[in-house]
Amino acid sequence: MNILVPNLGSTSLKYQLLEMPAEKALAQGRLERVTDYRAAIRSIDTGGAPVDAVAFKAVLGGPRYRGTFRIDDGVLAALEEYLPAAPAHNAIYLAGIRAFQEALPDAVLVAAFETEFHATMPEYAARYGVPVEWRESYGVRRYGFHGASHEYVSRRVPEILGRDRASLRIISCHLGGSSSMCAIDGGRSVDTTMGFSPQSGLENATRHGDLDVFAVLYMMERCGWDTAEVRRQLAREGGLAGLSGIPGGDVRDIETAAREGNRDAALALEVFAYEIKKTIGAYTAAMGGVDAIAFTGGIGENAAGLRAAVCAGLGFLKVSLDAERNEKGAGDRVISAPDSAVDVVVLRTNEELIVARRAYRCLTG
């Protein structure tokens, strides 16, 4: 079975075509500056290989959809219902699904929701102190996202270390334009930084992280803003962009500005490293210890300075980096020193592979 996995961005479309269950990559590519998904889909080059199914890394479908499902009217309705909570993500996938329905009418479409991996979180880690009706009638709870990436980390890190997955306590740091962390105990998610929406947890490139909701209400009343305006500001002008004052919030641009003496840029990097470090401490407590810390995502893989800044404050856990491996190495690797009590790993994630596996299981029963 050939499963096409499109990873949809606001202006990009990355894809892999995988032959399952052999997990053989038949084609892959990335399209930039996408303004019309229908046109972009026609540009996908599968090398002549047929597409039997299309599997989407869907984001938020509420409490009913926390797994992998054939796409039907119910899935589409759930994506629409939770659109206000994940406006950018759900809108992109709704547009992409409809475009693929038109372009590949004979292919089976599958939604592998990002929240699936976090369905193992204990209720005490997932429940908010909100009115009962919010939870029971409207599904307000901690769902968690980046599930495909964190699941890949949970499987790949034991391979890198040559250790049993069931015995490992891993803190997964998926750091990029969108960032989250996950406490993984024995291969299962037990806590994660993103909550009801992808708009929480760590600071993202242009989306704010954790924020006192009353600050939002205060600004709305003080400035006369409606929800659409607040949503726009917090999604496009918040996060690392808001901290640094640098549009787009790209860490590479922020690092350059910091080296040139921009204090706000330097502070943005300090805030980001502090959030990661603080969460590592919290998740170590939650799991009763930690065996490995994994960095992945565009920032996690490439920002050696940020990894060093995070780990520099973890001496109390007896974490020690090997500076040369951290700064000069390449590929999936261990970057901790031989005497480090905790293994520190850098790896490239493969969300498309996890989505293809889920879709194959869904379609073959």
ABEGO torsion letter per residue (X at the ends): XBBBBBBBBAABBBBBBBBOAAGBBABBBBBBGBABAAAAAAABBAGGBBBABBBBBBABAEAABABBBBBBAAAAAAAAAAAAABAAAAAAAAAAAAAAAAABAABBBBBBBAAAAAAABBAAAABBBBBAAAAAAAGBBBAEBGAAAAAAAAAAAAAAAGBBAAABBBBBBBBBABBBBBBBBGGBBABBABBABAABEBBBAABBBBBBAAAAAAAAAAAGBBAAAAAAAAAAABEAAAAAGBBGGBAAAAAAAAAAGBAAAAAAAAAAAAAAAAAAAAAAAAAGEBABBBBBEAAAAABAAAAAAAAAAAAAAGBBBBAAAAAABBEBBBABBAABABBBBBBBBBAAAAAAAAAAAAAAX
